[in-house]
């Protein structure tokens, strides 16, 4: 019974994300990081990113492989990952916006991220902006957008 529940969660987290409406900011982030933790490749982040963020990425289909090619994954702060000690810290939720912090350890390196989320009627909660820090390295989605627009 427990194994069946785990497979059901993985199936929802990986194959149905694009059709899924996230009812809470924590639901979205839990589903997103479950894919990373379970080793399931994400081929298209538009299921998690707001329409505005997706448009800023020129409407391109961006997956983990494309982010690795840029040398940064804004979800993990690294090119590779081995996530442990994952925690979600909801900060605020007001109307159609929310702020949530996430912390974890990636290959013994503490990582902290701040997510700005927006409520979209069609998709539910979606990521609109990310800032992160791992040691002395800091990043944000604006940096990633800049990289995707200058990459060949």
N, C-alpha and C positions, 0 to 999 in steps of 0.2 A: 504494500500500500504506500509506504513512504517513497519507494523508488518511483512508483507511478506519479506521485505528486511532484517529485523532482523533475521528471521528464516533461510533465505538463507545464511547469514553470519555465523550463528551458525552451520548450516549443513556443510559448507565448513571447518569451524574451527575444528570441532570435528570428523566428520566421514570421510572426504576426505583428511585429513592432510597427510596420508601415500602416497597418489597418487598425491598430489599437489606439484608443483614446485614453490618455493618461489622466486619471481623476485627481491626482495630487502630485505636487512637485516631487515628493519622495518616491512615488510609484515610478515616475519616469527615470529618476536617477538610479533606483534599485534595479530596474530592468536593464538600463544601459550598462551598469557595472557588472551585472550578472553575466552578460555576454563576454566581457573582458575576463572575468574571473574563471569562467567555464571554458575559455579558449575558443569561443565561437566568433568567427570573423564577421565584422559588420561591413557590408558592401555599400551601404547608403545611409548616411547620417540624417537625411531629410526627415526620417520618422521621429527624430529627436530634436532637430533644430527648428526654430521658428521659421515661418515663411520669409520674414525679413532677413534673418541670418542666411538662409538658403539663397535668397536673391543676391545678397552681398557676395556670396561665393559664385556669382554668375549663374545660378541655377544648376551648377555642375553637380554631377553625382560624385560625392566625396565619400570614400570609405577608408578603412584602416590602412589599406595598401597605399593610397594616395598620400595620406598623412605621414606614413613611414618614409615615403620617397622625399618628402619635404624635410625630414629629419626631426619632426616634432609631432606628437599627438597631444592635443590640448586636453584630452580626457585623462591622460596618465602623466604627462610631462616628460615622456621619454619615447624613444623609438621602439623599445621593447618593454614588456611589463611582466611582473609577477606580483600581483596585488595581494596584500594581507592586511589584517586589522582595519578593514573598511568600516567607516562610520558616516552616517548622514546627520547633519545638524541643521534642521530648519530654523531660519532666523526670523523671517517675517512673510506674511501673506496678506495682501490688501487688494481686494477686487481682482483685477486681471494681471497682477504682477506678484512675484515672490522672489525672495532671496534665500538661498540654501548653501551652506558650506558642506564640503565633503573632505574627509581626511582618510589617509591610508598610508601604508608603507609599500614602496615599490623597490624591490631589490635592496632592502635595508635602508632606503632613503625615505624619510618622512616627506609626504606630499600633502599640500593643502590647496583646495580649490574653492572658489566662490562662483556660484551660478546665479545669473539673473534669468528668471523664467517668466514667460508670458502665457496667458490663457488664450487659446485660439478656439473659436467655436467648433471648427471641423476636427481639430486634432487634440484638443484638451491642452494640458501643460506642455510647453516646448522651451528648449534652451534658446535664449536670446543673446547671451554674452557669458564668457567664461574668463576668469583670471585665475592664475595658478602660480604656485611656488614649490620648488623642490631644491632644498639647499640654497645656493646663491642664484639659482636660475629662476627667472620669472617669465611669464608669458600671458598672452590674452588672445582672444579670438581675432581681435583687430590685426595682431601680428600674423596670424595664420592667413587671414584674408589677404594681407599684403603679399605674403609668400605665394599664394595660389594665383594671384594676378600677375606676378612676375615670372612664374615658372613656365618653361616651354610646353 
